């Protein structure tokens, strides 16, 4: 169990790193006062490319660790990331001013990272409960061990 929580924590850290760059790319495009200038497009592309490095590392780590394959939140995040990335590339290609599609992809992506954070909290809480049960059971076993050991002749 300890290995499982460690693998999940490591994967989630890689996912968080991918989120930050994509979130920044979104902010550059949506919140920029100089949207019509070339620089916001270039900055947004650079941030998304940075995120692509992290998402690739996260996917490779995910593929190598079957213990985390059962979490639908992780695959949903990957799907949302790539949908956002594709939409961003389309926006940048034509220098689109109407960002409604991009915003809808971002909203889905933002919800997916929220689901990842809830997953991590839930699994950390479960791990803590299991660790406490293990300590309690170990203590009870030690206290009652004399009942199970037969005395020699």
TILO-799758 format. One record per residue: residue in one letter; residue number from 1; x, y, z of N, C-alpha, C in turn. Coordinates in Angstrom, 2 decimals, padded with zeros to 5 digits. Example, Ala and Ser with C-alpha at 12.3 -4.5 7.8 and 13.67 -1.06 7.14 Angstrom:
// TILO-799758
+------+-----+---------+---------+---------+---------+---------+---------+---------+---------+---------+
! rest !  nr !    n_px !    n_py !    n_pz !   ca_px !   ca_py !   ca_pz !    c_px !    c_py !    c_pz !
+------+-----+---------+---------+---------+---------+---------+---------+---------+---------+---------+
!    a !   1 !  013.19 ! -005.69 !  007.80 !  012.30 ! -004.50 !  007.80 !  013.20 ! -003.30 !  007.80 !
!    s !   2 !  012.85 ! -002.25 !  007.08 !  013.67 ! -001.06 !  007.14 !  012.90 !  000.03 !  007.87 !
+------+-----+---------+---------+---------+---------+---------+---------+---------+---------+---------+
***
This chain:
// TILO-799758
+------+-----+---------+---------+---------+---------+---------+---------+---------+---------+---------+
! rest !  nr !    n_px !    n_py !    n_pz !   ca_px !   ca_py !   ca_pz !    c_px !    c_py !    c_pz !
+------+-----+---------+---------+---------+---------+---------+---------+---------+---------+---------+
!    x !   1 !  000.82 ! -001.21 !  000.00 !  000.00 !  000.00 !  000.00 !  000.86 !  001.26 !  000.00 !
!    x !   2 !  001.97 !  001.22 !  000.74 !  002.84 !  002.38 !  000.79 !  003.37 !  002.71 ! -000.60 !
!    x !   3 !  003.73 !  001.69 ! -001.36 !  004.23 !  001.92 ! -002.71 !  003.14 !  002.56 ! -003.57 !
!    x !   4 !  001.91 !  002.11 ! -003.43 !  000.80 !  002.65 ! -004.21 !  000.58 !  004.12 ! -003.98 !
!    x !   5 !  000.59 !  004.55 ! -002.73 !  000.37 !  005.97 ! -002.44 !  001.55 !  006.80 ! -002.93 !
!    x !   6 !  002.76 !  006.25 ! -002.83 !  003.94 !  006.95 ! -003.32 !  003.86 !  007.13 ! -004.85 !
!    x !   7 !  003.49 !  006.08 ! -005.56 !  003.36 !  006.15 ! -007.02 !  002.30 !  007.18 ! -007.40 !
!    x !   8 !  001.17 !  007.15 ! -006.71 !  000.10 !  008.11 ! -007.00 !  000.56 !  009.53 ! -006.71 !
!    x !   9 !  001.22 !  009.76 ! -005.60 !  001.71 !  011.10 ! -005.28 !  002.70 !  011.61 ! -006.33 !
!    x !  10 !  003.58 !  010.73 ! -006.78 !  004.56 !  011.12 ! -007.80 !  003.86 !  011.47 ! -009.11 !
!    x !  11 !  002.89 !  010.66 ! -009.50 !  002.14 !  010.93 ! -010.72 !  001.38 !  012.25 ! -010.61 !
!    x !  12 !  000.73 !  012.48 ! -009.49 ! -000.04 !  013.70 ! -009.31 !  000.87 !  014.93 ! -009.35 !
!    x !  13 !  002.07 !  014.81 ! -008.84 !  003.01 !  015.94 ! -008.91 !  003.37 !  016.25 ! -010.37 !
!    x !  14 !  003.56 !  015.24 ! -011.17 !  003.83 !  015.44 ! -012.59 !  002.62 !  016.08 ! -013.28 !
!    x !  15 !  001.44 !  015.64 ! -012.91 !  000.21 !  016.20 ! -013.47 !  000.07 !  017.68 ! -013.06 !
!    x !  16 !  000.35 !  017.98 ! -011.82 !  000.28 !  019.37 ! -011.36 !  001.23 !  020.26 ! -012.16 !
!    x !  17 !  002.41 !  019.75 ! -012.44 !  003.37 !  020.52 ! -013.23 !  002.83 !  020.80 ! -014.63 !
!    x !  18 !  002.16 !  019.82 ! -015.22 !  001.57 !  020.04 ! -016.55 !  000.43 !  021.05 ! -016.48 !
!    x !  19 ! -000.28 !  021.04 ! -015.39 ! -001.40 !  021.97 ! -015.22 ! -000.93 !  023.43 ! -015.18 !
!    x !  20 !  000.15 !  023.68 ! -014.48 !  000.58 !  025.07 ! -014.28 !  000.89 !  025.77 ! -015.59 !
!    x !  21 !  001.60 !  025.11 ! -016.48 !  001.92 !  025.73 ! -017.76 !  000.68 !  025.97 ! -018.62 !
!    x !  22 ! -000.21 !  024.98 ! -018.66 ! -001.43 !  025.12 ! -019.44 ! -002.33 !  026.21 ! -018.86 !
!    x !  23 ! -002.38 !  026.30 ! -017.55 ! -003.16 !  027.34 ! -016.89 ! -002.59 !  028.72 ! -017.22 !
!    x !  24 ! -001.28 !  028.82 ! -017.24 ! -000.63 !  030.09 ! -017.58 ! -000.90 !  030.45 ! -019.04 !
!    x !  25 ! -000.85 !  029.47 ! -019.93 ! -001.16 !  029.72 ! -021.34 ! -002.58 !  030.26 ! -021.48 !
!    x !  26 ! -003.50 !  029.69 ! -020.75 ! -004.88 !  030.17 ! -020.76 ! -004.95 !  031.62 ! -020.28 !
!    x !  27 ! -004.29 !  031.90 ! -019.18 ! -004.31 !  033.25 ! -018.62 ! -003.73 !  034.27 ! -019.60 !
!    x !  28 ! -002.67 !  033.90 ! -020.27 ! -002.03 !  034.81 ! -021.23 ! -003.00 !  035.18 ! -022.33 !
!    x !  29 ! -003.72 !  034.20 ! -022.84 ! -004.65 !  034.49 ! -023.94 ! -005.92 !  035.19 ! -023.48 !
!    x !  30 ! -006.50 !  034.73 ! -022.40 ! -007.80 !  035.23 ! -021.98 ! -007.69 !  036.55 ! -021.24 !
!    x !  31 ! -006.67 !  036.70 ! -020.41 ! -006.57 !  037.87 ! -019.56 ! -005.65 !  038.97 ! -020.09 !
!    x !  32 ! -005.02 !  038.72 ! -021.24 ! -004.05 !  039.68 ! -021.76 ! -004.74 !  040.91 ! -022.34 !
!    x !  33 ! -004.22 !  042.08 ! -021.96 ! -004.74 !  043.33 ! -022.52 ! -004.23 !  043.55 ! -023.94 !
!    x !  34 ! -003.15 !  042.88 ! -024.29 ! -002.51 !  043.06 ! -025.59 ! -002.73 !  041.83 ! -026.46 !
!    x !  35 ! -003.94 !  041.36 ! -026.47 ! -004.25 !  040.10 ! -027.14 ! -003.93 !  040.14 ! -028.63 !
!    x !  36 ! -004.10 !  041.28 ! -029.28 ! -003.88 !  041.35 ! -030.73 ! -002.41 !  041.38 ! -031.10 !
!    x !  37 ! -001.54 !  041.61 ! -030.16 ! -000.12 !  041.60 ! -030.45 !  000.38 !  040.17 ! -030.58 !
!    x !  38 !  001.53 !  040.03 ! -031.19 !  002.11 !  038.70 ! -031.43 !  002.59 !  038.03 ! -030.15 !
!    x !  39 !  003.06 !  038.81 ! -029.20 !  003.70 !  038.25 ! -028.01 !  002.80 !  037.31 ! -027.19 !
!    x !  40 !  001.55 !  037.62 ! -026.94 !  000.73 !  036.68 ! -026.17 !  000.63 !  035.30 ! -026.82 !
!    x !  41 !  000.55 !  035.27 ! -028.14 !  000.48 !  033.98 ! -028.83 !  001.76 !  033.17 ! -028.59 !
!    x !  42 !  002.88 !  033.85 ! -028.73 !  004.17 !  033.17 ! -028.54 !  004.34 !  032.69 ! -027.11 !
!    x !  43 !  003.96 !  033.53 ! -026.15 !  004.07 !  033.14 ! -024.74 !  003.14 !  031.97 ! -024.41 !
!    x !  44 !  001.94 !  032.03 ! -024.93 !  000.99 !  030.94 ! -024.68 !  001.51 !  029.63 ! -025.27 !
!    x !  45 !  002.06 !  029.69 ! -026.46 !  002.61 !  028.49 ! -027.09 !  003.78 !  027.96 ! -026.28 !
!    x !  46 !  004.65 !  028.83 ! -025.80 !  005.80 !  028.40 ! -025.00 !  005.34 !  027.72 ! -023.72 !
!    x !  47 !  004.33 !  028.27 ! -023.07 !  003.84 !  027.68 ! -021.82 !  003.19 !  026.32 ! -022.07 !
!    x !  48 !  002.45 !  026.21 ! -023.17 !  001.81 !  024.93 ! -023.48 !  002.86 !  023.89 ! -023.87 !
!    x !  49 !  003.89 !  024.31 ! -024.57 !  004.98 !  023.38 ! -024.90 !  005.67 !  022.89 ! -023.63 !
!    x !  50 !  005.84 !  023.78 ! -022.67 !  006.42 !  023.39 ! -021.39 !  005.53 !  022.36 ! -020.70 !
!    x !  51 !  004.24 !  022.59 ! -020.73 !  003.29 !  021.64 ! -020.13 !  003.32 !  020.30 ! -020.84 !
!    x !  52 !  003.54 !  020.34 ! -022.15 !  003.58 !  019.09 ! -022.92 !  004.72 !  018.19 ! -022.45 !
!    x !  53 !  005.82 !  018.79 ! -022.03 !  006.93 !  018.01 ! -021.50 !  006.49 !  017.28 ! -020.24 !
!    x !  54 !  005.81 !  017.99 ! -019.36 !  005.36 !  017.38 ! -018.11 !  004.27 !  016.33 ! -018.33 !
!    x !  55 !  003.36 !  016.59 ! -019.26 !  002.29 !  015.62 ! -019.49 !  002.86 !  014.34 ! -020.11 !
!    x !  56 !  003.88 !  014.49 ! -020.93 !  004.54 !  013.31 ! -021.51 !  005.20 !  012.48 ! -020.41 !
!    x !  57 !  005.87 !  013.16 ! -019.49 !  006.49 !  012.46 ! -018.36 !  005.42 !  011.79 ! -017.49 !
!    x !  58 !  004.31 !  012.48 ! -017.28 !  003.21 !  011.92 ! -016.47 !  002.63 !  010.68 ! -017.15 !
!    x !  59 !  002.43 !  010.75 ! -018.47 !  001.87 !  009.60 ! -019.18 !  002.83 !  008.41 ! -019.16 !
!    x !  60 !  004.10 !  008.67 ! -019.34 !  005.08 !  007.58 ! -019.30 !  005.10 !  006.93 ! -017.92 !
!    x !  61 !  005.07 !  007.75 ! -016.88 !  005.05 !  007.23 ! -015.51 !  003.77 !  006.43 ! -015.26 !
!    x !  62 !  002.66 !  006.95 ! -015.75 !  001.37 !  006.26 ! -015.63 !  001.43 !  004.89 ! -016.31 !
!    x !  63 !  001.96 !  004.86 ! -017.54 !  002.04 !  003.61 ! -018.29 !  002.92 !  002.58 ! -017.60 !
!    x !  64 !  003.94 !  003.02 ! -016.90 !  004.89 !  002.12 ! -016.25 !  004.40 !  001.60 ! -014.89 !
!    x !  65 !  003.35 !  002.18 ! -014.37 !  002.88 !  001.84 ! -013.02 !  001.41 !  001.43 ! -013.05 !
!    x !  66 !  001.18 !  000.14 ! -013.22 ! -000.18 ! -000.37 ! -013.34 ! -001.03 ! -000.12 ! -012.10 !
!    x !  67 ! -000.39 !  000.12 ! -010.99 ! -001.12 !  000.31 ! -009.74 ! -002.06 !  001.52 ! -009.80 !
!    x !  68 ! -001.78 !  002.48 ! -010.69 ! -002.63 !  003.68 ! -010.79 ! -003.58 !  003.62 ! -011.99 !
!    x !  69 ! -003.63 !  002.51 ! -012.69 ! -004.47 !  002.42 ! -013.89 ! -005.96 !  002.43 ! -013.60 !
!    x !  70 ! -006.37 !  002.16 ! -012.39 ! -007.79 !  002.08 ! -012.07 ! -008.46 !  003.41 ! -011.78 !
!    x !  71 ! -007.72 !  004.49 ! -011.81 ! -008.30 !  005.79 ! -011.47 ! -008.76 !  006.52 ! -012.72 !
!    x !  72 ! -010.08 !  006.61 ! -012.89 ! -010.63 !  007.27 ! -014.08 ! -010.31 !  008.76 ! -014.10 !
!    x !  73 ! -010.07 !  009.35 ! -012.95 ! -009.74 !  010.77 ! -012.89 ! -008.45 !  011.08 ! -013.65 !
!    x !  74 ! -007.54 !  010.14 ! -013.64 ! -006.25 !  010.36 ! -014.31 ! -006.43 !  010.35 ! -015.82 !
!    x !  75 ! -007.13 !  009.35 ! -016.35 ! -007.34 !  009.32 ! -017.80 ! -008.22 !  010.49 ! -018.26 !
!    x !  76 ! -009.16 !  010.89 ! -017.43 ! -009.99 !  012.06 ! -017.76 ! -009.13 !  013.33 ! -017.84 !
!    x !  77 ! -008.16 !  013.43 ! -016.94 ! -007.25 !  014.59 ! -016.98 ! -006.43 !  014.58 ! -018.27 !
!    x !  78 ! -005.87 !  013.41 ! -018.62 ! -005.09 !  013.34 ! -019.86 ! -005.94 !  013.76 ! -021.06 !
!    x !  79 ! -007.17 !  013.25 ! -021.13 ! -008.06 !  013.61 ! -022.24 ! -008.34 !  015.11 ! -022.26 !
!    x !  80 ! -008.62 !  015.68 ! -021.11 ! -008.92 !  017.12 ! -021.03 ! -007.70 !  017.95 ! -021.41 !
!    x !  81 ! -006.52 !  017.51 ! -020.98 ! -005.30 !  018.24 ! -021.33 ! -005.11 !  018.27 ! -022.85 !
!    x !  82 ! -005.23 !  017.12 ! -023.50 ! -004.99 !  017.07 ! -024.94 ! -006.07 !  017.79 ! -025.72 !
!    x !  83 ! -007.30 !  017.78 ! -025.25 ! -008.35 !  018.58 ! -025.89 ! -008.02 !  020.07 ! -025.79 !
!    x !  84 ! -007.58 !  020.51 ! -024.61 ! -007.20 !  021.91 ! -024.43 ! -006.01 !  022.26 ! -025.32 !
!    x !  85 ! -005.03 !  021.39 ! -025.36 ! -003.84 !  021.63 ! -026.18 ! -004.22 !  021.78 ! -027.66 !
!    x !  86 ! -005.05 !  020.88 ! -028.16 ! -005.48 !  020.96 ! -029.56 ! -006.24 !  022.24 ! -029.85 !
!    x !  87 ! -007.11 !  022.62 ! -028.93 ! -007.89 !  023.85 ! -029.11 ! -006.97 !  025.06 ! -029.08 !
!    x !  88 ! -005.99 !  025.05 ! -028.20 ! -005.03 !  026.16 ! -028.14 ! -004.27 !  026.27 ! -029.46 !
!    x !  89 ! -003.83 !  025.15 ! -030.01 ! -003.10 !  025.19 ! -031.28 ! -003.98 !  025.76 ! -032.39 !
!    x !  90 ! -005.26 !  025.42 ! -032.39 ! -006.17 !  025.98 ! -033.39 ! -006.33 !  027.48 ! -033.21 !
!    x !  91 ! -006.45 !  027.92 ! -031.96 ! -006.56 !  029.36 ! -031.67 ! -005.32 !  030.08 ! -032.15 !
!    x !  92 ! -004.17 !  029.52 ! -031.88 ! -002.91 !  030.17 ! -032.24 ! -002.67 !  030.16 ! -033.75 !
!    x !  93 ! -003.10 !  029.10 ! -034.40 ! -002.89 !  028.98 ! -035.84 ! -003.60 !  030.09 ! -036.61 !
!    x !  94 ! -004.82 !  030.40 ! -036.23 ! -005.60 !  031.41 ! -036.95 ! -005.71 !  032.72 ! -036.17 !
!    x !  95 ! -005.02 !  032.78 ! -035.03 ! -005.08 !  033.96 ! -034.16 ! -006.53 !  034.35 ! -033.87 !
!    x !  96 ! -007.26 !  033.35 ! -033.44 ! -008.69 !  033.46 ! -033.14 ! -008.94 !  034.45 ! -032.02 !
!    x !  97 ! -009.94 !  035.30 ! -032.22 ! -010.32 !  036.25 ! -031.16 ! -011.48 !  035.72 ! -030.32 !
!    x !  98 ! -012.29 !  034.88 ! -030.90 ! -013.40 !  034.28 ! -030.17 ! -012.86 !  033.05 ! -029.45 !
!    x !  99 ! -012.76 !  033.16 ! -028.15 ! -012.15 !  032.09 ! -027.37 ! -013.17 !  031.22 ! -026.65 !
!    x ! 100 ! -014.42 !  031.21 ! -027.11 ! -015.46 !  030.47 ! -026.39 ! -015.18 !  028.96 ! -026.40 !
!    x ! 101 ! -014.75 !  028.41 ! -027.53 ! -014.42 !  026.98 ! -027.57 ! -013.23 !  026.69 ! -026.68 !
!    x ! 102 ! -012.24 !  027.54 ! -026.77 ! -011.04 !  027.38 ! -025.95 ! -011.42 !  027.45 ! -024.47 !
!    x ! 103 ! -012.29 !  028.37 ! -024.11 ! -012.72 !  028.52 ! -022.73 ! -013.48 !  027.28 ! -022.25 !
!    x ! 104 ! -014.31 !  026.72 ! -023.10 ! -015.06 !  025.52 ! -022.69 ! -014.10 !  024.35 ! -022.47 !
!    x ! 105 ! -013.07 !  024.24 ! -023.30 ! -012.06 !  023.18 ! -023.09 ! -011.28 !  023.45 ! -021.81 !
!    x ! 106 ! -011.00 !  024.71 ! -021.56 ! -010.28 !  025.06 ! -020.33 ! -011.13 !  024.73 ! -019.10 !
!    x ! 107 ! -012.41 !  025.02 ! -019.15 ! -013.29 !  024.71 ! -018.02 ! -013.29 !  023.21 ! -017.72 !
!    x ! 108 ! -013.34 !  022.40 ! -018.77 ! -013.29 !  020.94 ! -018.59 ! -011.93 !  020.54 ! -017.99 !
!    x ! 109 ! -010.88 !  021.14 ! -018.49 ! -009.53 !  020.88 ! -017.99 ! -009.40 !  021.28 ! -016.53 !
!    x ! 110 ! -009.95 !  022.43 ! -016.19 ! -009.90 !  022.92 ! -014.81 ! -010.68 !  021.99 ! -013.87 !
!    x ! 111 ! -011.81 !  021.50 ! -014.33 ! -012.57 !  020.53 ! -013.54 ! -011.79 !  019.23 ! -013.35 !
!    x ! 112 ! -011.06 !  018.84 ! -014.38 ! -010.28 !  017.59 ! -014.31 ! -009.17 !  017.70 ! -013.27 !
!    x ! 113 ! -008.51 !  018.84 ! -013.17 ! -007.46 !  018.98 ! -012.15 ! -008.10 !  019.01 ! -010.76 !
!    x ! 114 ! -009.29 !  019.58 ! -010.66 ! -010.02 !  019.53 ! -009.38 ! -010.32 !  018.10 ! -008.97 !
!    x ! 115 ! -010.70 !  017.28 ! -009.95 ! -010.96 !  015.87 ! -009.67 ! -009.69 !  015.15 ! -009.23 !
!    x ! 116 ! -008.56 !  015.51 ! -009.83 ! -007.27 !  014.92 ! -009.44 ! -006.95 !  015.28 ! -007.99 !
!    x ! 117 ! -007.19 !  016.53 ! -007.62 ! -006.91 !  016.97 ! -006.25 ! -007.83 !  016.25 ! -005.25 !
!    x ! 118 ! -009.09 !  016.05 ! -005.63 ! -010.00 !  015.29 ! -004.76 ! -009.56 !  013.83 ! -004.64 !
!    x ! 119 ! -009.12 !  013.26 ! -005.74 ! -008.59 !  011.90 ! -005.72 ! -007.41 !  011.80 ! -004.76 !
!    x ! 120 ! -006.50 !  012.74 ! -004.85 ! -005.32 !  012.70 ! -003.99 ! -005.71 !  012.83 ! -002.52 !
!    x ! 121 ! -006.64 !  013.72 ! -002.22 ! -007.09 !  013.88 ! -000.84 ! -007.75 !  012.60 ! -000.34 !
!    x ! 122 ! -008.61 !  012.03 ! -001.16 ! -009.31 !  010.80 ! -000.78 ! -008.32 !  009.66 ! -000.52 !
!    x ! 123 ! -007.36 !  009.49 ! -001.41 ! -006.39 !  008.40 ! -001.25 ! -005.46 !  008.65 ! -000.07 !
!    x ! 124 ! -005.08 !  009.90 !  000.17 ! -004.27 !  010.20 !  001.36 ! -005.05 !  009.90 !  002.63 !
!    x ! 125 ! -006.32 !  010.28 !  002.65 ! -007.16 !  009.99 !  003.82 ! -007.29 !  008.49 !  004.03 !
!    x ! 126 ! -007.54 !  007.74 !  002.95 ! -007.65 !  006.28 !  003.05 ! -006.35 !  005.67 !  003.56 !
!    x ! 127 ! -005.23 !  006.17 !  003.07 ! -003.93 !  005.67 !  003.49 ! -003.72 !  005.90 !  004.98 !
!    x ! 128 ! -004.10 !  007.09 !  005.46 ! -003.95 !  007.40 !  006.88 ! -004.81 !  006.48 !  007.74 !
!    x ! 129 ! -006.02 !  006.21 !  007.28 ! -006.91 !  005.30 !  008.02 ! -006.30 !  003.91 !  008.08 !
!    x ! 130 ! -005.79 !  003.43 !  006.95 ! -005.17 !  002.10 !  006.93 ! -003.93 !  002.03 !  007.81 !
!    x ! 131 ! -003.15 !  003.09 !  007.83 ! -001.96 !  003.12 !  008.68 ! -002.36 !  003.08 !  010.15 !
!    x ! 132 ! -003.41 !  003.81 !  010.51 ! -003.88 !  003.82 !  011.89 ! -004.41 !  002.44 !  012.28 !
!    x ! 133 ! -005.16 !  001.82 !  011.39 ! -005.66 !  000.46 !  011.66 ! -004.50 ! -000.52 !  011.83 !
!    x ! 134 ! -003.50 ! -000.37 !  011.03 ! -002.33 ! -001.24 !  011.13 ! -001.63 ! -001.07 !  012.48 !
!    x ! 135 ! -001.48 !  000.18 !  012.92 ! -000.86 !  000.44 !  014.23 ! -001.71 ! -000.14 !  015.35 !
!    x ! 136 ! -003.03 !  000.07 !  015.27 ! -003.94 ! -000.44 !  016.30 ! -003.90 ! -001.97 !  016.34 !
!    x ! 137 ! -003.96 ! -002.60 !  015.18 ! -003.93 ! -004.07 !  015.12 ! -002.60 ! -004.61 !  015.61 !
!    x ! 138 ! -001.54 ! -003.94 !  015.29 ! -000.21 ! -004.37 !  015.73 ! -000.10 ! -004.29 !  017.25 !
!    x ! 139 ! -000.61 ! -003.20 !  017.80 ! -000.58 ! -003.02 !  019.26 ! -001.43 ! -004.10 !  019.94 !
!    x ! 140 ! -002.62 ! -004.35 !  019.40 ! -003.50 ! -005.37 !  019.97 ! -002.86 ! -006.76 !  019.87 !
!    x ! 141 ! -002.22 ! -007.05 !  018.77 ! -001.55 ! -008.33 !  018.60 ! -000.44 ! -008.50 !  019.64 !
!    x ! 142 !  000.34 ! -007.46 !  019.83 !  001.43 ! -007.53 !  020.81 !  000.90 ! -007.73 !  022.23 !
!    x ! 143 ! -000.20 ! -007.06 !  022.53 ! -000.79 ! -007.19 !  023.86 ! -001.37 ! -008.57 !  024.10 !
!    x ! 144 ! -001.83 ! -009.24 !  023.05 ! -002.48 ! -010.53 !  023.18 ! -001.64 ! -011.70 !  022.68 !
!    x ! 145 ! -000.41 ! -011.44 !  022.31 !  000.43 ! -012.49 !  021.73 !  000.63 ! -013.66 !  022.69 !
!    x ! 146 !  000.71 ! -013.38 !  023.98 !  000.94 ! -014.45 !  024.94 ! -000.18 ! -015.50 !  024.93 !
!    x ! 147 ! -001.38 ! -015.11 !  024.49 ! -002.51 ! -016.05 !  024.45 ! -002.35 ! -017.07 !  023.32 !
!    x ! 148 ! -001.60 ! -016.71 !  022.30 ! -001.47 ! -017.57 !  021.12 ! -000.20 ! -018.43 !  021.14 !
!    x ! 149 !  000.68 ! -018.17 !  022.05 !  001.93 ! -018.91 !  022.10 !  001.80 ! -019.98 !  023.17 !
!    x ! 150 !  002.02 ! -021.22 !  022.75 !  001.92 ! -022.31 !  023.72 !  003.22 ! -022.40 !  024.51 !
!    x ! 151 !  003.07 ! -022.75 !  025.76 !  004.24 ! -022.87 !  026.63 !  004.89 ! -024.22 !  026.37 !
!    x ! 152 !  006.16 ! -024.22 !  026.30 !  006.91 ! -025.45 !  026.07 !  006.93 ! -026.33 !  027.32 !
!    x ! 153 !  007.31 ! -027.60 !  027.18 !  007.35 ! -028.53 !  028.32 !  008.60 ! -028.41 !  029.10 !
+------+-----+---------+---------+---------+---------+---------+---------+---------+---------+---------+
***
